């Protein structure tokens, strides 16, 4: 229908269709926000072909939108992957990735040194799905090997750990995973493609909480999955029926035969099953905001990483601090791994322990003036929190010990403020603890 067919005395039609020219392109320099729930098809045959996966095209915004598609292509390029899939959050990215690989009665191996929300997902929610998870010490390669079972279908880990900034021996863990015939999935939220590209160390899939450094401004929740195009599901087809056997919901197509690695049969399955069915979709507006953030990613991450190291050095020399968990410090057990896996910087999120113990944590945090008390990381603002009682509060005492921190641990996420102001702010807060200790 065109404007010419509208009659001025039929406003109910005009108020819906007036002024619209379907599929009219505009020459915008910034990616537009395609704020629509659905899309108009050229004809019924085109609609049928898109639904049957015979043709690519916009279908419905629960499955994807054009703004999101730009974000996905950009992330695939940054990570050196073949394709990407945006999700409503980083947690959704982890869940969709693992649910696409692992079925009821199967098994995942992951380290105990993980973000608390991921531990909840793996040890609690996945138990409801009948999926077993073994948590190991990420630094113990023999523990990774010993955890493998015949029903293991994935290894999962963080490139840089949250909150203790552990550094994964990624190439070695990837080798163990591949010897077991399973892919390695890496959460690269803290590293970003600026500091580390997991594909270079043997990873097969990458997930990010795009809420963090990719967006960078603490304004939008988002996640992304990147298929690096390295894992061959066809090598042991009986192990991966979701990709190598007829996909009954889409006319019996065999995803691996039609899409393979090059067009990511994995992400076709992830999108058409788990995103379609559970609905963790990324909105056009949030896609737009994450795209805007990525445009300055390199500048932000490098400065934040440099500032974090300077602050870690300051903290390591302060008498009120008993331990600093930063892999760039000379005495860090992860220093050699950081030199190998993170030569451009060890990230902007790390933690430290107070010598006075748990009782001094509130005094220090509540005395800070520049740092914001926020349950987030990767912001342009510098953030602080006590992870054991907030972001990792569901972890039991033994899980905290396995993860390498305690209730005396404070996590920092370093932003873009002047590093001198951040050091001065931490110094005055720590000095109040020194003064109170002296009075005792």
C-alpha positions as CSV (number, residue, x, y, z in Angstrom):
1,X,0.0,0.0,0.0
2,X,1.3,3.5,-0.9
3,X,0.4,7.0,0.3
4,X,-1.7,7.5,-2.9
5,X,-4.2,4.8,-1.9
6,X,-5.1,6.6,1.3
7,X,-8.3,8.6,1.4
8,X,-8.3,11.6,3.7
9,X,-11.7,10.6,5.2
10,X,-10.3,7.2,6.4
11,X,-7.9,8.3,9.2
12,X,-7.9,4.9,10.9
13,X,-5.9,3.4,8.0
14,X,-3.8,6.5,7.4
15,X,-2.7,6.7,11.0
16,X,-1.2,3.3,10.7
17,X,0.2,3.2,7.2
18,X,0.6,6.8,6.2
19,X,4.2,8.0,5.4
20,X,5.7,4.5,5.5
21,X,7.9,3.3,2.6
22,X,8.8,-0.3,3.5
23,X,12.5,-1.2,3.2
24,X,13.5,2.4,2.3
25,X,17.2,2.7,3.1
26,X,18.7,5.8,4.7
27,X,22.3,6.9,4.5
28,X,23.1,7.1,8.2
29,X,26.7,7.1,9.4
30,X,25.7,5.6,12.7
31,X,24.0,2.2,12.9
32,X,20.3,3.0,13.3
33,X,18.1,1.6,16.1
34,X,15.6,-0.7,14.3
35,X,13.0,-0.5,16.9
36,X,10.4,-3.0,15.6
37,X,8.9,-6.2,16.9
38,X,8.5,-7.8,13.4
39,X,9.3,-7.4,9.8
40,X,7.4,-7.2,6.5
41,X,8.2,-10.0,4.1
42,X,8.3,-9.4,0.3
43,X,5.8,-12.3,-0.2
44,X,4.6,-15.5,1.4
45,X,7.3,-17.6,-0.3
46,X,10.0,-15.4,1.2
47,X,8.5,-15.7,4.6
48,X,8.3,-19.5,4.3
49,X,11.9,-19.7,3.1
50,X,13.2,-17.7,6.1
51,X,11.3,-19.7,8.6
52,X,12.6,-22.9,7.0
53,X,16.2,-21.7,7.2
54,X,16.5,-21.8,3.4
55,X,17.1,-18.0,3.2
56,X,18.5,-15.5,5.5
57,X,16.4,-12.5,6.5
58,X,14.7,-10.6,9.3
59,X,12.1,-12.8,10.9
60,X,11.0,-11.5,14.3
61,X,12.9,-9.5,16.9
62,X,12.9,-12.3,19.4
63,X,15.3,-14.0,17.0
64,X,17.3,-11.0,16.0
65,X,17.2,-7.4,14.6
66,X,19.3,-5.4,12.1
67,X,21.0,-3.4,14.9
68,X,21.9,-6.6,16.7
69,X,23.2,-8.1,13.4
70,X,25.8,-5.3,13.1
71,X,26.9,-5.9,16.7
72,X,27.2,-9.6,16.0
73,X,29.3,-9.1,12.9
74,X,31.5,-6.7,14.7
75,X,32.1,-9.1,17.6
76,X,32.8,-12.0,15.2
77,X,35.4,-9.8,13.5
78,X,37.0,-8.7,16.7
79,X,37.3,-12.2,18.0
80,X,38.3,-13.8,14.7
81,X,35.2,-15.9,14.6
82,X,32.8,-17.0,11.9
83,X,29.6,-15.7,13.5
84,X,28.2,-14.3,16.7
85,X,24.9,-14.2,18.5
86,X,23.7,-11.4,20.8
87,X,21.7,-12.2,23.9
88,X,19.9,-10.2,26.6
89,X,22.7,-10.6,29.1
90,X,26.1,-12.2,29.7
91,X,24.4,-14.8,31.9
92,X,22.1,-15.7,29.0
93,X,25.1,-16.0,26.7
94,X,26.7,-18.5,29.1
95,X,23.5,-20.5,29.5
96,X,22.6,-20.6,25.8
97,X,26.1,-21.7,24.9
98,X,26.2,-24.5,27.3
99,X,22.6,-25.7,26.8
100,X,23.4,-25.9,23.1
101,X,26.3,-28.2,23.8
102,X,25.2,-30.2,26.8
103,X,22.0,-32.2,27.3
104,X,20.3,-33.9,30.2
105,X,22.5,-36.6,31.6
106,X,25.7,-35.0,30.3
107,X,28.6,-33.3,32.0
108,X,30.6,-30.0,32.1
109,X,34.0,-29.3,33.6
110,X,34.7,-25.9,34.9
111,X,37.0,-24.2,37.5
112,X,36.0,-23.3,41.0
113,X,37.4,-19.8,40.3
114,X,34.4,-18.3,38.5
115,X,32.0,-15.4,38.9
116,X,29.4,-16.2,41.5
117,X,26.4,-16.0,39.1
118,X,28.1,-18.5,36.9
119,X,28.7,-20.9,39.8
120,X,25.0,-20.6,40.6
121,X,24.0,-21.4,37.0
122,X,26.3,-24.4,36.8
123,X,25.8,-26.0,40.2
124,X,22.1,-25.1,40.9
125,X,20.1,-24.3,37.7
126,X,21.9,-26.9,35.6
127,X,21.2,-29.5,38.2
128,X,17.5,-28.9,37.5
129,X,18.2,-29.7,33.9
130,X,19.9,-32.9,34.9
131,X,23.3,-31.6,33.8
132,X,26.3,-32.5,36.0
133,X,29.2,-30.1,36.6
134,X,32.6,-30.8,38.1
135,X,34.5,-27.8,39.5
136,X,38.2,-28.1,39.5
137,X,41.2,-25.9,40.5
138,X,41.9,-24.1,37.2
139,X,45.6,-24.2,37.8
140,X,45.7,-28.0,38.3
141,X,45.9,-29.5,34.8
142,X,45.8,-33.0,36.2
143,X,42.5,-32.1,37.8
144,X,41.1,-31.1,34.4
145,X,42.2,-34.4,32.9
146,X,40.8,-36.4,35.8
147,X,37.4,-34.7,35.6
148,X,36.7,-35.9,32.1
149,X,33.9,-38.5,31.7
150,X,32.5,-40.3,28.7
151,X,29.5,-38.0,28.9
152,X,31.5,-34.8,29.2
153,X,30.5,-32.3,26.5
154,X,32.2,-29.0,27.3
155,X,35.0,-27.3,29.2
156,X,34.1,-23.8,30.5
157,X,36.4,-21.2,32.1
158,X,37.2,-17.5,32.4
159,X,40.3,-16.1,30.7
160,X,40.7,-13.7,33.6
161,X,39.0,-14.7,36.8
162,X,36.5,-12.6,38.7
163,X,37.2,-11.3,41.3
164,X,40.8,-12.5,41.9
165,X,42.2,-11.9,38.4
166,X,43.5,-15.4,37.9
167,X,44.9,-16.2,34.5
168,X,43.9,-19.4,32.8
169,X,46.6,-21.6,31.2
170,X,44.3,-21.6,28.2
171,X,46.3,-23.4,25.6
172,X,46.9,-26.3,28.0
173,X,43.3,-26.5,29.1
174,X,42.2,-26.4,25.4
175,X,44.6,-29.3,24.6
176,X,43.0,-31.4,27.4
177,X,39.5,-30.5,26.2
178,X,40.3,-31.4,22.6
179,X,41.9,-34.7,23.6
180,X,38.5,-35.5,25.3
181,X,36.7,-34.5,22.1
182,X,34.9,-31.5,23.5
183,X,35.1,-27.8,22.9
184,X,36.5,-25.1,25.3
185,X,34.2,-22.2,26.0
186,X,35.9,-19.1,27.4
187,X,34.2,-16.2,29.2
188,X,36.4,-13.3,28.0
189,X,34.4,-10.5,29.7
190,X,37.4,-9.1,31.7
191,X,40.0,-9.4,28.9
192,X,37.9,-8.2,25.9
193,X,39.4,-8.7,22.4
194,X,41.8,-5.8,23.2
195,X,43.8,-7.8,25.7
196,X,43.2,-11.4,24.6
197,X,41.8,-13.3,21.7
198,X,41.0,-16.8,23.0
199,X,41.1,-18.3,19.5
200,X,44.8,-17.8,19.5
201,X,45.1,-20.2,22.4
202,X,42.8,-23.0,21.3
203,X,39.4,-21.9,22.5
204,X,36.4,-22.8,20.4
205,X,33.7,-20.5,21.7
206,X,33.8,-17.1,23.4
207,X,31.1,-15.4,25.5
208,X,31.1,-11.9,26.9
209,X,28.9,-10.0,29.3
210,X,28.7,-7.0,26.9
211,X,27.2,-5.0,29.8
212,X,30.8,-4.6,31.0
213,X,33.7,-3.3,29.0
214,X,32.2,-3.7,25.6
215,X,29.4,-1.3,26.4
216,X,31.6,0.5,29.0
217,X,29.1,3.0,30.4
218,X,26.9,0.9,32.7
219,X,23.8,1.7,30.8
220,X,22.6,-1.4,29.0
221,X,22.6,-5.2,29.7
222,X,23.7,-7.4,26.9
223,X,25.7,-10.6,26.1
224,X,27.2,-12.2,23.1
225,X,28.4,-15.6,21.9
226,X,31.1,-16.0,19.3
227,X,31.7,-19.2,17.3
228,X,35.4,-19.2,16.5
229,X,34.8,-21.8,13.8
230,X,37.4,-24.2,15.2
231,X,35.4,-27.2,16.6
232,X,34.4,-30.0,14.3
233,X,31.1,-31.5,15.4
234,X,31.3,-33.8,12.4
235,X,34.4,-35.6,13.7
236,X,32.2,-37.6,16.2
237,X,28.7,-37.2,14.9
238,X,27.1,-39.6,17.3
239,X,28.3,-37.3,20.1
240,X,26.4,-34.3,18.8
241,X,23.0,-35.3,17.4
242,X,21.6,-31.8,17.8
243,X,23.9,-30.8,14.9
244,X,24.4,-34.0,12.9
245,X,20.9,-35.5,12.9
246,X,17.7,-34.2,11.3
247,X,16.4,-31.1,13.1
248,X,12.8,-32.0,13.3
249,X,11.5,-28.5,14.1
250,X,12.9,-27.1,10.9
251,X,11.8,-29.7,8.3
252,X,14.4,-32.3,9.2
253,X,17.4,-30.3,8.0
254,X,20.8,-31.5,9.2
255,X,22.4,-28.3,10.5
256,X,26.0,-29.5,10.2
257,X,25.4,-30.4,6.6
258,X,23.7,-27.2,5.6
259,X,25.7,-24.7,7.7
260,X,28.9,-26.5,9.0
261,X,31.6,-24.5,10.7
262,X,31.7,-21.7,8.2
263,X,28.1,-20.6,8.7
264,X,28.0,-21.8,12.4
265,X,25.6,-24.6,12.7
266,X,26.1,-24.2,16.4
267,X,24.7,-20.7,16.5
268,X,21.8,-21.5,14.1
269,X,20.8,-24.2,16.7
270,X,21.4,-21.8,19.6
271,X,19.2,-19.1,18.1
272,X,16.4,-21.3,16.7
273,X,16.1,-23.4,19.9
274,X,17.2,-21.7,23.1
275,X,16.9,-18.0,22.2
276,X,13.6,-18.7,20.3
277,X,12.2,-20.8,23.1
278,X,13.4,-19.1,26.2
279,X,13.4,-15.6,24.8
280,X,16.7,-14.0,26.1
281,X,16.7,-11.6,23.2
282,X,18.9,-8.5,22.8
283,X,16.8,-5.3,22.2
284,X,17.6,-3.0,19.3
285,X,18.2,-0.1,21.7
286,X,20.7,-2.1,23.8
287,X,22.4,-3.3,20.7
288,X,22.9,0.3,19.6
289,X,24.4,1.3,23.0
290,X,26.8,-1.6,23.0
291,X,27.9,-0.7,19.5
292,X,28.6,2.8,20.6
293,X,30.7,1.5,23.4
294,X,32.7,-0.8,21.2
295,X,33.8,2.1,19.1
296,X,36.0,3.3,22.0
297,X,36.9,-0.1,23.4
298,X,40.6,-0.1,22.7
299,X,41.1,3.4,24.1
300,X,39.2,2.6,27.3
301,X,40.5,-0.8,28.1
302,X,44.2,0.1,27.6
303,X,43.9,3.1,29.9
304,X,41.9,1.2,32.5
305,X,44.4,-1.6,32.5
306,X,47.3,0.7,32.9
307,X,45.6,2.5,35.8
308,X,44.7,-0.8,37.5
309,X,48.3,-1.9,37.5
310,X,49.4,1.4,39.0
311,X,46.8,1.1,41.7
312,X,47.7,-2.5,42.4
313,X,51.3,-1.4,42.9
314,X,50.2,1.3,45.4
315,X,48.0,-1.2,47.3
316,X,50.7,-3.8,47.5
317,X,52.9,-1.3,49.4
318,X,50.2,-0.1,51.8
319,X,50.4,-1.5,55.4
320,X,46.6,-1.9,55.7
321,X,46.6,-4.4,52.7
322,X,47.7,-8.0,53.3
323,X,47.3,-9.3,49.7
324,X,46.7,-7.9,46.2
325,X,45.3,-10.2,43.5
326,X,46.7,-8.7,40.3
327,X,48.6,-10.8,37.8
328,X,50.8,-7.9,36.7
329,X,52.6,-7.7,40.1
330,X,56.0,-9.2,40.4
331,X,55.0,-11.5,43.3
332,X,51.8,-12.7,41.6
333,X,51.6,-16.5,41.0
334,X,50.1,-15.6,37.7
335,X,52.8,-13.2,36.5
336,X,54.4,-15.6,34.0
337,X,51.0,-16.6,32.7
338,X,50.0,-13.0,32.3
339,X,53.2,-12.3,30.3
340,X,52.3,-15.1,28.0
341,X,48.5,-14.7,27.7
342,X,48.0,-11.0,28.4
343,X,51.1,-9.2,27.0
344,X,49.0,-6.0,26.4
345,X,47.7,-5.7,29.9
346,X,46.1,-7.7,32.7
347,X,42.7,-6.0,32.8
348,X,41.1,-3.5,35.1
349,X,39.3,-5.8,37.6
350,X,41.2,-7.1,40.6
351,X,40.9,-7.5,44.3
352,X,42.8,-7.0,47.5
353,X,42.5,-8.2,51.1
354,X,42.6,-6.1,54.2
355,X,45.1,-6.9,56.9
356,X,42.5,-6.0,59.6
357,X,40.1,-8.6,58.2
358,X,36.4,-8.6,57.4
359,X,35.5,-6.1,60.1
360,X,37.4,-3.3,58.3
361,X,35.7,-3.8,54.9
362,X,32.7,-1.6,55.5
363,X,34.9,1.2,57.0
364,X,37.1,1.2,53.8
365,X,34.3,1.0,51.3
366,X,32.1,3.5,53.0
367,X,35.0,6.0,53.3
368,X,35.6,6.0,49.5
369,X,34.5,9.2,47.7
370,X,35.5,8.6,44.0
371,X,34.8,4.9,43.8
372,X,31.1,4.0,43.5
373,X,29.7,1.0,45.4
374,X,28.1,-0.9,42.5
375,X,27.5,-4.5,41.6
376,X,29.0,-4.2,38.1
377,X,32.4,-4.0,36.4
378,X,33.8,-2.5,33.3
379,X,32.3,0.9,33.6
380,X,33.9,4.3,32.8
381,X,33.4,4.9,36.5
382,X,35.6,3.2,39.1
383,X,33.6,0.7,41.1
384,X,34.1,-1.2,44.4
385,X,32.3,-4.0,46.2
386,X,32.7,-6.8,48.7
387,X,32.1,-9.9,46.5
388,X,31.7,-12.4,49.3
389,X,28.5,-10.7,50.6
390,X,27.1,-9.5,47.2
391,X,28.1,-10.8,43.8
392,X,29.3,-14.1,45.2
393,X,27.1,-14.2,48.3
394,X,25.6,-17.6,47.4
395,X,29.0,-19.3,47.7
396,X,29.6,-21.3,50.9
397,X,32.7,-20.9,53.0
398,X,34.5,-23.8,51.3
399,X,33.6,-22.5,47.8
400,X,35.0,-19.1,48.7
401,X,38.3,-20.8,49.8
402,X,38.4,-22.7,46.5
403,X,37.8,-19.5,44.6
404,X,40.7,-17.9,46.4
405,X,39.2,-15.1,48.4
406,X,37.4,-14.3,51.6
407,X,35.0,-11.9,53.3
408,X,38.1,-9.6,53.8
409,X,38.4,-9.2,50.0
410,X,37.5,-6.0,48.2
411,X,37.0,-6.0,44.5
412,X,37.9,-3.0,42.3
413,X,36.9,-2.2,38.7
414,X,39.0,0.7,37.5
415,X,37.5,3.4,35.4
416,X,38.7,6.4,33.4
417,X,39.2,8.9,36.2
418,X,42.6,10.3,36.8
419,X,44.6,7.5,38.4
420,X,46.1,10.0,40.9
421,X,42.6,10.7,42.2
422,X,41.8,7.0,42.5
423,X,45.0,6.3,44.4
424,X,44.4,9.3,46.8
425,X,40.8,8.1,47.4
426,X,42.0,4.6,48.3
427,X,44.8,6.0,50.4
428,X,42.5,8.1,52.6
429,X,40.1,5.2,53.0
430,X,42.8,2.8,54.0
431,X,44.4,5.4,56.4
432,X,41.1,5.5,58.4
433,X,41.6,1.7,59.0
434,X,45.2,2.3,60.0
435,X,44.1,5.0,62.5
436,X,41.4,2.8,64.0
437,X,43.9,0.0,64.4
438,X,46.3,2.3,66.1
439,X,43.6,3.3,68.6
440,X,43.0,-0.3,69.6
